[in-house]
Amino acid sequence: MSTPLKVYLRKYFRIFLIVVSVATPVVATEPPLFQELRLLAGEISTLTSAFTQEKKLSLFEHTVRSSGTINYQQPDCIRWELTHPHAVGFALCGQQGVKWNDDVTPPENFQSETDPMRQMVAQQLLIWFRGDYAQIQKQYTIAIRQSHPAILHLTPRRADPSNITSITVIFAEGNRSLAEMTLLDADGDSTRVVYHDTVLNSALQQGIFRQREVE
């Protein structure tokens, strides 16, 4: 993978790196809204969604735009794919995965423990899809701005290695899926991801988590 693309992906994946290994213990009682969101998440067996991202860099006047798709299937299957401006992505079910970058390399099988970045992205996506707010609260303070649809504002409990200063999460009507995430960092950069055309509990394409698997 080329160096510019590596830098681009590292910046993109930062929006998911919201829980780190060193976490602050939390003893606060879980708000009823978190219980509701977790129960709703438990009703979702599959999810497919398109996304668009706009990243505004403080050092430049232009906005970097990208788009792609996300697929999820209980209990632990994730497919994340960027389709523009680069064709790059990965699929991971349990510990078995396949990654691809059509601009540079052919598909490559991998084990999750050998690819920490993609493993982390998959873990953080699963945290949101499962509604695991107890895990999120270990690293972030969550302020409820609105309940229906839910709007959550996350701020780090301690200095964040990923340089994040806040994340705002907006849910779709019905609180069953994400509609938007906006990330701000200490450098003055902002990243806004909008999810659209989300479909829940529908049959996914057969082999979608393996279809680029190396023969």
C-alpha positions as CSV (number, residue, x, y, z in Angstrom):
1,M,0.0,0.0,0.0
2,S,1.4,3.4,-0.9
3,T,2.4,5.8,1.9
4,P,-0.2,8.5,1.0
5,L,-3.0,5.9,1.1
6,K,-1.7,4.5,4.5
7,V,-1.8,8.0,5.9
8,Y,-5.3,8.5,4.5
9,L,-6.6,5.3,6.0
10,R,-5.0,5.9,9.4
11,K,-6.8,9.3,9.5
12,Y,-10.1,7.7,8.4
13,F,-9.9,4.9,11.0
14,R,-9.3,7.3,13.8
15,I,-13.0,8.0,14.0
16,F,-13.5,4.4,15.3
17,L,-10.7,4.3,17.8
18,I,-12.8,5.4,20.7
19,V,-11.8,2.7,23.3
20,V,-8.2,2.0,24.2
21,S,-6.7,-0.7,26.3
22,V,-6.0,1.6,29.3
23,A,-9.5,2.6,30.5
24,T,-10.8,4.6,33.4
25,P,-13.1,2.6,35.7
26,V,-16.8,3.8,35.7
27,V,-19.2,3.3,38.5
28,A,-22.0,5.6,37.3
29,T,-25.5,4.1,36.8
30,E,-26.4,3.4,33.2
31,P,-29.0,5.9,31.9
32,P,-32.3,4.4,30.7
33,L,-31.5,5.7,27.2
34,F,-28.4,3.5,27.0
35,Q,-30.5,0.5,28.1
36,E,-33.0,1.3,25.4
37,L,-30.3,1.6,22.7
38,R,-28.7,-1.7,23.8
39,L,-32.1,-3.5,23.6
40,L,-32.8,-2.1,20.2
41,A,-29.3,-3.1,19.0
42,G,-30.0,-6.6,20.2
43,E,-32.9,-6.9,17.8
44,I,-30.6,-6.3,14.8
45,S,-29.3,-9.5,13.2
46,T,-27.9,-7.8,10.0
47,L,-27.2,-4.3,8.8
48,T,-26.0,-2.8,5.6
49,S,-25.4,0.9,5.1
50,A,-23.7,3.3,2.7
51,F,-21.7,6.2,4.1
52,T,-20.1,9.4,3.0
53,Q,-17.3,11.2,4.8
54,E,-16.1,14.8,4.8
55,K,-12.8,15.6,6.4
56,K,-11.9,19.3,6.9
57,L,-8.2,19.8,7.5
58,S,-7.2,22.9,9.5
59,L,-4.1,23.5,7.4
60,F,-6.0,23.4,4.0
61,E,-9.1,25.1,2.7
62,H,-10.4,22.1,0.8
63,T,-12.5,19.2,2.1
64,V,-11.5,15.6,1.5
65,R,-14.5,13.5,0.6
66,S,-14.9,9.7,0.4
67,S,-17.7,7.1,0.4
68,G,-18.2,3.4,0.9
69,T,-20.3,0.7,2.6
70,I,-20.5,-1.2,5.9
71,N,-22.1,-4.6,6.4
72,Y,-22.7,-6.3,9.8
73,Q,-24.0,-9.7,10.8
74,Q,-24.4,-11.1,14.3
75,P,-22.4,-12.0,16.2
76,D,-19.0,-10.8,14.8
77,C,-19.0,-10.4,11.1
78,I,-18.0,-7.0,9.7
79,R,-17.3,-5.8,6.1
80,W,-16.0,-2.3,5.6
81,E,-15.3,-1.0,2.1
82,L,-14.2,2.3,0.8
83,T,-15.3,2.7,-2.8
84,H,-14.2,6.3,-3.5
85,P,-11.6,7.8,-4.0
86,H,-9.8,4.5,-3.4
87,A,-11.1,0.9,-3.7
88,V,-9.9,-0.5,-0.4
89,G,-11.5,-2.5,2.4
90,F,-11.7,-5.6,4.5
91,A,-14.0,-8.3,5.8
92,L,-13.7,-10.1,9.1
93,C,-15.7,-12.9,10.7
94,G,-14.4,-13.9,14.0
95,Q,-10.6,-14.2,13.6
96,Q,-10.6,-14.9,9.8
97,G,-10.4,-12.0,7.5
98,V,-9.5,-10.8,4.0
99,K,-8.3,-7.3,3.0
100,W,-7.9,-5.7,-0.4
101,N,-6.6,-2.6,-2.1
102,D,-7.5,-2.6,-5.8
103,D,-5.2,0.3,-6.5
104,V,-2.1,-1.5,-5.3
105,T,-2.3,-5.2,-4.2
106,P,-4.5,-8.3,-4.8
107,P,-6.8,-9.6,-1.9
108,E,-4.9,-11.1,1.0
109,N,-6.1,-13.4,3.8
110,F,-5.2,-12.4,7.3
111,Q,-5.8,-13.4,11.0
112,S,-7.2,-10.6,13.2
113,E,-4.2,-10.8,15.6
114,T,-1.8,-10.1,12.7
115,D,-3.6,-6.9,11.7
116,P,-4.2,-4.7,14.8
117,M,-5.6,-1.7,12.9
118,R,-8.3,-3.6,11.1
119,Q,-9.0,-5.7,14.3
120,M,-9.5,-2.4,16.2
121,V,-11.8,-0.9,13.6
122,A,-13.9,-4.1,13.6
123,Q,-14.1,-4.1,17.4
124,Q,-15.2,-0.5,17.6
125,L,-17.9,-1.0,14.9
126,L,-19.1,-4.0,16.9
127,I,-19.3,-2.0,20.0
128,W,-21.7,0.5,18.3
129,F,-23.7,-2.2,16.6
130,R,-24.1,-4.1,19.9
131,G,-24.9,-1.0,21.9
132,D,-22.1,-1.6,24.4
133,Y,-22.2,1.7,26.2
134,A,-20.6,0.4,29.3
135,Q,-17.4,-0.2,27.3
136,I,-17.6,3.2,25.7
137,Q,-18.0,4.9,29.1
138,K,-14.8,3.5,30.3
139,Q,-12.9,5.9,28.1
140,Y,-15.5,8.7,27.3
141,T,-18.0,10.8,29.2
142,I,-21.3,10.7,27.3
143,A,-23.7,13.6,27.5
144,I,-27.2,13.0,26.2
145,R,-28.2,15.9,24.1
146,Q,-31.4,14.4,22.9
147,S,-33.2,11.1,23.4
148,H,-35.4,10.6,20.3
149,P,-33.7,10.4,18.0
150,A,-30.7,10.1,20.3
151,I,-27.9,12.6,20.1
152,L,-24.8,11.8,22.2
153,H,-21.8,13.9,22.8
154,L,-18.6,12.1,23.8
155,T,-15.6,13.7,25.5
156,P,-12.4,11.9,26.6
157,R,-12.0,11.1,30.3
158,R,-8.3,11.5,29.9
159,A,-5.8,12.6,27.2
160,D,-6.7,10.6,24.1
161,P,-3.8,9.1,22.2
162,S,-5.7,9.5,18.9
163,N,-5.9,13.3,19.6
164,I,-9.7,13.3,19.7
165,T,-11.4,16.1,21.7
166,S,-15.0,15.2,21.0
167,I,-17.4,12.9,19.1
168,T,-21.0,13.7,18.4
169,V,-23.2,10.7,17.5
170,I,-26.7,11.2,15.9
171,F,-29.0,8.2,15.6
172,A,-31.6,7.7,12.9
173,E,-35.4,7.9,13.7
174,G,-36.3,5.0,15.9
175,N,-32.8,4.8,17.5
176,R,-32.0,1.6,15.7
177,S,-29.0,2.7,13.7
178,L,-26.5,5.5,13.4
179,A,-27.3,8.5,11.1
180,E,-24.2,10.6,11.6
181,M,-20.9,10.9,13.5
182,T,-18.8,14.0,13.8
183,L,-15.3,14.0,15.2
184,L,-13.2,16.9,16.3
185,D,-9.5,16.7,17.2
186,A,-6.9,18.9,18.9
187,D,-5.4,19.9,15.5
188,G,-8.6,21.7,14.5
189,D,-9.5,19.0,12.0
190,S,-13.1,17.7,11.8
191,T,-14.5,14.5,10.3
192,R,-18.2,14.0,9.5
193,V,-19.5,10.6,8.5
194,V,-23.1,10.3,7.3
195,Y,-24.8,6.9,7.0
196,H,-27.6,6.5,4.5
197,D,-29.7,3.8,2.8
198,T,-29.4,1.7,5.9
199,V,-31.2,-1.6,5.8
200,L,-31.8,-3.8,8.9
201,N,-32.5,-7.5,9.3
202,S,-32.5,-8.2,5.6
203,A,-30.8,-11.2,4.0
204,L,-27.2,-10.3,2.9
205,Q,-25.6,-11.3,-0.3
206,Q,-24.2,-14.8,0.1
207,G,-20.5,-14.8,0.8
208,I,-20.4,-11.0,1.4
209,F,-17.8,-11.5,4.2
210,R,-15.7,-13.8,2.0
211,Q,-16.3,-12.8,-1.6
212,R,-12.8,-11.3,-2.1
213,E,-11.2,-14.2,-0.3
214,V,-8.0,-15.4,-1.9
215,E,-8.4,-18.6,-3.9
